Amino acid sequence: MTDVLPARLKSARGWLVGAVVGTGAGAWLAVAWASARELEFSGRLGVVGIALTLGSAEVAYLVWRNWALDQRGPGKAAAAGASVGSLLVLGATFGGVKGEGFVPMAMGVGLLGAATAIGLLGVYRATGKSTAGTMTAMVVVLALAYFASVLWAAVPQA
């Protein structure tokens, strides 16, 4: 057991997946907290929570899969994009939500979608064929794009 633990702590793939899941979970908790305190925005914050859950889970899988397929570049890029997207959502919801706060939330959800697309590209490039996993990633990209457009509609007009 003591010989296995240090090797696992050195796994870049594990750290990348942990970063995606950790930032996604932190952002999700901030959204849940903001949703309970800002009831007029709770419906749209629910959309953000669904997008965070869906996007973070899919990107974590794609990063893991890219690494296994020796696609290091797309794996790193997808992890970075998803983490930054989750951090944007976290920053927008941490101190409370205002109408203008939906701009960084929509950008964060959009980054999650872009990270999913990058991960999908890496998996598709490595396998050279469409599979159930690539089709699922494509559906997630489309869903996140839709969620980002819903959030852009929530931004108040000046």
N, C-alpha and C positions, 0 to 999 in steps of 0.2 A: 504494500500500500504506500509506503513512504517513497518507493522508487517511481511509482506511477504519478503521484501528485505533482512533482516538479515538472515532469514532461507535459502534463496537461496545462500547467500554468504558463508554459512557454508557447502554447498553441496560438498562432496568430489568428487562425480561423475562429477559435473560441472567443478571443478578445473582440474580434469584429462583430460576431453575432451577439456577444454580450453588450457591446456598445449600442447596437441597434435595439435590442430588447430593453436595455436599461433606460435609454433616453425615451423610447416609446412609452414605457411604463410610467416614467416620471411625468411625461407630458399628459398621459391619460389620467393620472391622479390629479394633476392640476386642473384639467378640464372637468373632472368629476366634482372637485371642490368648487370651482367657479360655477358650475351648473346648479349646484345646491344653493349658492348664495345669490346668483343673478337669475331669477326665475324668468324674466322676460326674454332672456337669450338661451334658455335651457334646450329648446328644440334644435337650434342651430349648433349648440355645443354638443348635443347628442350626435349630430352628423360628424362633428370633429372627432368625437370619441370612437365612433364606428370606423372612420377613416384611419385613425391611429392604430386601432386594433388590427384591422385588415392589412394595412400597409406594412406595419412593423413585422407582423407574422410572416407575410409573404417575402419581404426583403430578407429577413433572417434566414428563411429557407433558401432563397436564391443565393445569398452570400455563402452559405454552407455548401450548396451544390456547386457553385462556381469554383470554390476552392478545391473541391474534390475532383473537378474536371480540369484542374490546372489553369483556370482562367483567373489569375490573380488580379489583374487590372480592373476588370469589370466588378469583381468581388469587392475590392477596396473602394471603388467609386460608388457602388451601390450602398455600401455601409456608411460612407461619408455623407452621401446625399440624404439618406434616411435619418441619420443622426442630426444633421443640421436642420432638416425639416421638423423633426420632433422638438428640437431646441427652440425653433421659432414659435411653435405652438406653446411650449412651456413658458417662454418669455411673454407671450401675449396674454396668457391667462393667469400668470402668477399673482399679480397684484389686484386682480379684478378685471372685469371685462367691460369695455365700452364699444360702441359701434365701430370705431376706427380700429379696434383690436382684431377685427375680422380680416384685415389686410394681411398681417403676418400669419394668421391662421390659414388663410387660403393659400398663401405662398408656401407654408409648411406642408400642407396637404399636397400641393402641386409638386413639391420636392420629393415627397414620398412616392408619388406616381412616377416621377422621372427616375428615381432610384430603382423602382420596380422595373421600369423599362430597360435600364442599364443592366440590371441583373438578368432579365429575360434575354437580352442580346447576347450576354456572355454564355448563357446555357445553350441558346440556340446555335451560336457560333461553334461551340465545342461538340455538340451532338450532331448538328447538321440536319436535324429533322424536328418536326413538331410532335410533341408528346402531350399527355394529359397535364403535366406540370407546366409546359410552356403555354398551353391554352388557358390554364387557370391564371397564370401570371398576366396574360393578355386581358382577361376579364377584370382582374384587379386593377390594371392600369386604366382601363376604361371607367371603372367605378370610381377610382380616385380622381380622375379628370372631371367626372360629373359632380362629385362632392366638392371639389375646388370651385366649380362654377356656381354651385349653390351658395357657397360661402362668399364668393365675390358679390353675389346679389344681395347679401346681407349688409354690405358696406354702405353707410349712409351717403347720399349724394350731397355735395356741397352747394 
